[in-house]
Amino acid sequence: MSLRIIVKPDQIRSWIASRNGTPVRRRNTDGDLAVLFDGDQPDYESLNVDELIEAMKSNHLVLLVDQEAGKTFHKFVQHG
């Protein structure tokens, strides 16, 4: 596992796109974010990447990811 924090919109966009992920937010929440790789889940609503980035900014989150090709481990982490 090769972890790194990404915060730049182009890095986030690229990481999600290269893994065919879908940014989502748990319904009726502001900051419970995730990226799904295996289809929809009823508790989540889809976001576009720009909405995800805005939600990350609003909630002071960074994205911790496994940068190895094909790996989908990710976690949104609060900072500052």
CYANA upper distance limits for C-alpha pairs under 8 A (distance plus 0.5 A):
  1 MET  CA     66 ASP  CA      6.59
  1 MET  CA     67 GLN  CA      8.39
  1 MET  CA     68 GLU  CA      7.54
  2 SER  CA     66 ASP  CA      5.74
  2 SER  CA     67 GLN  CA      6.24
  2 SER  CA     68 GLU  CA      6.70
  3 LEU  CA     64 LEU  CA      7.21
  3 LEU  CA     65 VAL  CA      5.97
  3 LEU  CA     66 ASP  CA      4.98
  3 LEU  CA     67 GLN  CA      6.54
  4 ARG  CA     64 LEU  CA      6.18
  4 ARG  CA     65 VAL  CA      6.08
  4 ARG  CA     66 ASP  CA      6.98
  4 ARG  CA     67 GLN  CA      7.14
  5 ILE  CA     62 VAL  CA      7.18
  5 ILE  CA     63 LEU  CA      6.05
  5 ILE  CA     64 LEU  CA      4.89
  5 ILE  CA     65 VAL  CA      6.76
  6 ILE  CA     11 GLN  CA      6.88
  6 ILE  CA     12 ILE  CA      6.94
  6 ILE  CA     62 VAL  CA      7.01
  6 ILE  CA     63 LEU  CA      5.86
  6 ILE  CA     64 LEU  CA      6.88
  6 ILE  CA     65 VAL  CA      7.85
  7 VAL  CA     11 GLN  CA      7.57
  7 VAL  CA     12 ILE  CA      7.22
  7 VAL  CA     62 VAL  CA      6.13
  7 VAL  CA     63 LEU  CA      6.90
  8 LYS  CA     12 ILE  CA      6.80
  9 PRO  CA     13 ARG  CA      6.48
  9 PRO  CA     50 ASP  CA      8.47
  9 PRO  CA     53 ILE  CA      7.24
 10 ASP  CA     14 SER  CA      6.49
 11 GLN  CA     15 TRP  CA      6.54
 12 ILE  CA     16 ILE  CA      6.74
 12 ILE  CA     49 VAL  CA      8.49
 12 ILE  CA     63 LEU  CA      8.31
 13 ARG  CA     17 ALA  CA      6.55
 13 ARG  CA     49 VAL  CA      6.84
 14 SER  CA     18 SER  CA      6.41
 15 TRP  CA     19 ARG  CA      7.10
 16 ILE  CA     20 ASN  CA      6.66
 16 ILE  CA     21 GLY  CA      5.53
 16 ILE  CA     22 THR  CA      7.64
 16 ILE  CA     23 PRO  CA      8.32
 16 ILE  CA     35 VAL  CA      8.08
 17 ALA  CA     21 GLY  CA      6.62
 18 SER  CA     70 GLY  CA      8.36
 19 ARG  CA     37 PHE  CA      8.01
 19 ARG  CA     70 GLY  CA      6.68
 19 ARG  CA     71 LYS  CA      8.28
 19 ARG  CA     72 THR  CA      7.50
 20 ASN  CA     37 PHE  CA      7.02
 21 GLY  CA     35 VAL  CA      6.35
 21 GLY  CA     36 LEU  CA      5.95
 21 GLY  CA     37 PHE  CA      5.22
 22 THR  CA     35 VAL  CA      5.81
 22 THR  CA     36 LEU  CA      5.62
 22 THR  CA     37 PHE  CA      6.98
 22 THR  CA     46 SER  CA      7.34
 22 THR  CA     47 LEU  CA      7.95
 22 THR  CA     48 ASN  CA      8.33
 23 PRO  CA     33 LEU  CA      7.99
 23 PRO  CA     34 ALA  CA      6.52
 23 PRO  CA     35 VAL  CA      4.92
 23 PRO  CA     36 LEU  CA      6.94
 23 PRO  CA     46 SER  CA      6.49
 23 PRO  CA     47 LEU  CA      5.81
 23 PRO  CA     48 ASN  CA      6.90
 23 PRO  CA     49 VAL  CA      6.97
 23 PRO  CA     52 LEU  CA      6.96
 24 VAL  CA     33 LEU  CA      6.33
 24 VAL  CA     34 ALA  CA      5.86
 24 VAL  CA     35 VAL  CA      6.32
 24 VAL  CA     36 LEU  CA      7.51
 24 VAL  CA     44 TYR  CA      6.43
 24 VAL  CA     45 GLU  CA      5.90
 24 VAL  CA     46 SER  CA      4.90
 24 VAL  CA     47 LEU  CA      5.66
 24 VAL  CA     52 LEU  CA      8.00
 25 ARG  CA     29 THR  CA      7.61
 25 ARG  CA     30 ASP  CA      7.87
 25 ARG  CA     31 GLY  CA      7.65
 25 ARG  CA     32 ASP  CA      6.10
 25 ARG  CA     33 LEU  CA      5.00
 25 ARG  CA     34 ALA  CA      6.78
 25 ARG  CA     44 TYR  CA      5.86
 25 ARG  CA     45 GLU  CA      5.97
 25 ARG  CA     46 SER  CA      7.12
 25 ARG  CA     47 LEU  CA      7.50
 26 ARG  CA     30 ASP  CA      8.41
 26 ARG  CA     32 ASP  CA      6.03
 26 ARG  CA     33 LEU  CA      7.03
 26 ARG  CA     43 ASP  CA      6.20
 26 ARG  CA     44 TYR  CA      4.73
 26 ARG  CA     45 GLU  CA      6.76
 27 ARG  CA     43 ASP  CA      6.32
 27 ARG  CA     44 TYR  CA      5.71
 27 ARG  CA     45 GLU  CA      6.41
 30 ASP  CA     55 ALA  CA      7.58
 30 ASP  CA     59 ASN  CA      8.42
 31 GLY  CA     55 ALA  CA      6.97
 31 GLY  CA     56 MET  CA      7.86
 31 GLY  CA     59 ASN  CA      6.54
 33 LEU  CA     52 LEU  CA      8.18
 33 LEU  CA     76 PHE  CA      7.62
 34 ALA  CA     75 LYS  CA      8.09
 34 ALA  CA     76 PHE  CA      7.95
 35 VAL  CA     74 HIS  CA      8.33
 36 LEU  CA     40 ASP  CA      7.79
 37 PHE  CA     72 THR  CA      8.30
 40 ASP  CA     44 TYR  CA      7.97
 47 LEU  CA     51 GLU  CA      6.30
 47 LEU  CA     52 LEU  CA      6.66
 48 ASN  CA     52 LEU  CA      6.85
 49 VAL  CA     53 ILE  CA      6.66
 50 ASP  CA     54 GLU  CA      6.74
 51 GLU  CA     55 ALA  CA      6.65
 52 LEU  CA     56 MET  CA      6.64
 53 ILE  CA     57 LYS  CA      6.72
 54 GLU  CA     58 SER  CA      6.61
 55 ALA  CA     59 ASN  CA      6.60
 56 MET  CA     60 HIS  CA      6.31
 56 MET  CA     61 LEU  CA      5.26
 56 MET  CA     62 VAL  CA      7.23
 57 LYS  CA     61 LEU  CA      6.78
 59 ASN  CA     78 GLN  CA      7.93
 60 HIS  CA     78 GLN  CA      6.14
 60 HIS  CA     79 HIS  CA      6.26
 60 HIS  CA     80 GLY  CA      7.44
 61 LEU  CA     76 PHE  CA      6.50
 61 LEU  CA     77 VAL  CA      5.77
 61 LEU  CA     78 GLN  CA      4.93
 61 LEU  CA     79 HIS  CA      6.38
 62 VAL  CA     76 PHE  CA      6.22
 62 VAL  CA     77 VAL  CA      5.85
 62 VAL  CA     78 GLN  CA      6.89
 62 VAL  CA     79 HIS  CA      7.35
 63 LEU  CA     74 HIS  CA      7.34
 63 LEU  CA     75 LYS  CA      6.40
 63 LEU  CA     76 PHE  CA      5.24
 63 LEU  CA     77 VAL  CA      6.77
 64 LEU  CA     74 HIS  CA      5.99
 64 LEU  CA     75 LYS  CA      5.66
 64 LEU  CA     76 PHE  CA      6.68
 64 LEU  CA     77 VAL  CA      7.41
 65 VAL  CA     72 THR  CA      7.94
 65 VAL  CA     73 PHE  CA      6.28
 65 VAL  CA     74 HIS  CA      4.87
 65 VAL  CA     75 LYS  CA      7.10
 66 ASP  CA     71 LYS  CA      6.54
 66 ASP  CA     72 THR  CA      7.14
 66 ASP  CA     73 PHE  CA      5.96
 66 ASP  CA     74 HIS  CA      7.04
 67 GLN  CA     71 LYS  CA      7.46
